[in-house]
Amino acid sequence: MVFNQAISYLLSLLERSNFDLIYLSWLWNLFKPLCMVLCTLFLLPAIILIFMYCSSLFCLIYKHWNRLKAAYSEDLWYGAIKTLAVFWELQSTIWHVEGLENIPTQGPVLIIFYHGALPIDFYYLFAKIWLYRNRRVRVVADKFVFKIPGLATLLEALEIQPSTSAMCRLMLEEGHVLAIAPGGVREALFGDQNYQLIWKERKGFAKVAIDAKVPIIPMFTKNCREAVRAMTLGRRLLSYIYEKTRLPLVPIYGIFPVKLITYLGEPIPYDPNITPEALADRVNIVFFCF
């Protein structure tokens, strides 16, 4: 009854204002395809970001819930990360991994991966390795990641650390699986559809691998640049701003319906006689073979 009265009142207002409903309908039908395209391009990456914030909120709730219990396991985050891994695994049903058996079930190993505009492939791989190889992947990140509001609890739960050679070496010496994207944010935002590696002089990962005496596993995801793209308009200016301020101001958009397949290459074994430069070049060659 109340609903019908509200509709009647609204219709009477429209009639009094001489509002042309047919014209409004025509405008909507005209611009609806454009609105849908724009929403799709920019809304889907936002959904991934929302999912990450939901993950962070879940970790925060889980953390305080455990503190209220009389006793809990030695590893505070074990249950939370296991649960999130299941959620991420369900979200990545149509995404595939080839070479998962190359991840050892024990012992340290260094994963070197290409950094797409939005590294959703790594999030999914983290879940796969945790669920199917029973290994937790450690990762290092640029300093600005730790300044993003709302993600502190998630970073703590995933044990993400600042990217330093000493920290990387320590993680490997402790026997962990460590993942590094040498291109970092620069590669993510200013890479192109040719998948050219933007490492510049970032070859410290090779020295870390040699010092820690661990193998390297290259990782590359096919079509990661086609799935989520970084805006190319004004790239030169945005690149200049990034180099001066380290602010990642490049908008990203997608997610496009392309097939994502992550390839994990065969381990490059530790060689005491190889130099860091030669090892980095060897890893570079493997990426060109993917």
N, C-alpha and C positions, 0 to 999 in steps of 0.2 A: 504494500500500500504506500509506504513512504517512498519507495524507489520509483513507483509510477508517478507520484506527485512531483518528485524531483525532475524526472524526465520531462513531464508536461511543462514545468516551470522553465526548464532550460530551452525547450522548443519555443515557448512563448517569447522568451528573451531574444532568441535568434530571429523570430519573425518580426519583432518590433525594431530590431536593428537593421532590418533588410539584408541580413547576411545571406550570401548566395552559397548554399550548400553544394550545389552542382559544380560551381566554380572551384570551391575548396576541394571537392572530390577530384576534379580534373587536375588541379595542381599537385595533389598527392600522388595520383597515378603517373604524372609526368616526372616527378622527382624521386619517386620511390626506388627505382633501380639504382640511382646515384647514391641515395642515402644508405641502401643496403650494402653497396660496394664499400663505401667509406667506413661503415660500421664494422664490416668484416675485416678490412685491412688493419684497422687500429684497435678493434675490440679484442680480437683473439690473442695478441701478445699481452694485452692487459689481463686477460683471463689467466695466463700462465703466471703473471706477476701476483695476481690475487691468490692463486694456488700456493705460491711460495709464502705469502703472508699468512695464509691459513695454516701452512705447515709450521711457521714460526709460532703462531698462536697456540697450536696444538702442543708444541714442545714446551711453551711457557706453562700451560695448564698442567701438562704431564709432570713438569719439574716440581711445581708446588704441591701437586697431589701426592707425589712420592715422599715429599718432606713431611707430610702429615701421617704417613704410615709408620708403624712402629719399627719395621725393618724392611729393607729392600736390598736388591742385589748390589754387588760391588760397583757395577757399571750403571750409573744413574740413567744413561740415555739408551741403553740396549733396547728396551721395549718400545720406546718412542721411535727410534730410527728403523727398527724392524717393521713397525706399523706403517710409517711413512713410505718405506720401500715397497710395501704391498700396494699402497695407494698409487704411487708413481708407476709401478709395474702395470696396474690395471689401466692407467691412463695411456700407456704406450703399447697397447695391444697390437696395433698394426705396424709397429716399428720393429725391425729385426736386427740381430747382431750375428756377425759371422766371425768366428775365431775366439769365442768366449773361452774355449778350452785352453787357449794360450795363457790365460791368467792362472798362475800357480796357486794351489790351495794353501801353500805356506811359503814363507821366505819373502824377502823384499824384492820389489820390482818397480820400475819407473815407467809410467804411461805418459807418452808425449802426444798431445792431441791438437788438432786444428780448431781454432776458436771461431765458431760461427757468430752471427749477429746476436743470437740468443742461444746459449749453449744448452738447449733442452736435451740434446743427445747425450751430454755428459750426465745430466740428472737421471735420465733413464738408465744409462750404463751403470751408474752408482747403485741403483736399485737391483739391476740384474746381477752384478757381481756379489752384492750382499746376500741375495736370495739363493743364487745358484752356485756360487763358489765359496760362500760363507766367509767373505773377506770384506772388511770395511775400508773403503778407499779414502785416503787422506788427500787433501787438496790445499794448495796455497792460492791466495788471491791478491789483487792490487789493493793498495791502502784505502782507496775510495769506497770499496765494498763495505768496509767496516764503519763507514760514516753514513750508510743508508739507514734511515730511521725504520724501526720495526723489525729488523732482521737479526738483531743481536743474539736472541735466544737460539734461532736456527743455526747461526754461525757457530755458537758455542756447542750445540748438540752435534753438529757435523765435524767439529774440531777443525774448522777451517782456520788457517794461520796466515800471517803476513808472508809475502813472498821474499824470503831471504835465503841465500845459499846455506847458511848455518842451520836454519830451520829444516830445509829440505834434506840436508845430510843427516841431521838428527833423526828425522822420521824414518829414513831408509835404514839407518844403523839399528833402529828399534825393531826392524823387520816388517814395516808396513808396506802396503801398496800405495804409492804416491802418484798423483796425476798433476801434470804441469802443462799449461798452454803457453809456450814461449812468446807467441805473438800478443797475448793478453788483450787488453781493451783496444789497442791500436789495430790489431788484426780483426777484431770483432766488428768495429765500426767503419773501418776504412778498407777492408778487403773487398774483392769483387767476385764476379761469377767465374773468373778464371782460377780461383782458389790459389792465387800466388801467396806463398808464405811470407809474412811480414815479421821476420825475426830481427832484422838489422844485426846488431851485435849481441843479441841475447842468445848466447851459446853456453851460458853458465850451467845449464842442465846437464851438458855433456861432462863437464868437469865434476859435477856432483855425482853423476853415475860412476865415473872412474874412481873418484875418491871413496865412494861407498861400496865399490866393487859389485854393482848390481846390473842386471840386464835391462834393456830398454824395449818397450812394446809401443810401436807407433799406432795411433788410432785416428781414423778419418771417417766421417759420416757423409755418404753420398747424398747430394741434393740439400745439404743443410743451408746453403746460401739461397736456394730456390724456395725453401720453406718459409724462412724469415729473412727479410731484407732490411738493409740500412738505407736511409734516404740518401740519395746522391746529390740532390739539389743543394748548392752551396757547400759542397764537400771541402773545397780548398780552404774556405774561411773557417769552417768547423774544425778542420785538421790543424790549422794555425792556432785556433783557440785552445784545442786540446794540448798541443805541444807546449803552450805557454802556461796553461792553468791546470791541466790534467782533468778538466771537466768534460765528461762524456755527454755532449749535448746533441748528438745525432739521433733523430727519431728512428724507430724501427717499426716495421709493419709486416703483416702476414696474419695467420699462418696459411700458406697455400697448400692445396691437396697434391703433394708430391710424395713419392715413395722414399722413405728414409731407411737407409741400411748402414749400420756402423760396422766398419772392418777393423778388426784387431790383428795386426801383423804378427808374424812369428818373432819371438824375442831375439833381439840383437845381443849376443852374449858379451859378458865383460871381457875386455882384452887389455892386459896390463901394458901392452906395447903401443897402443894407439893414443894419439893426441886428442884433446878436447875438440879441436877444430876439425880433425878428420872424422871423429865420431859424429859430430853435428852434421857434417856433409853427408855422411852415410845415412843418417836418419832422414835428411832432406831428400835424398834419392828415393828412399822407400815411399815417401809421400807422393812423389811423382809417379810411382808405379801403381798407386791405388786407382 
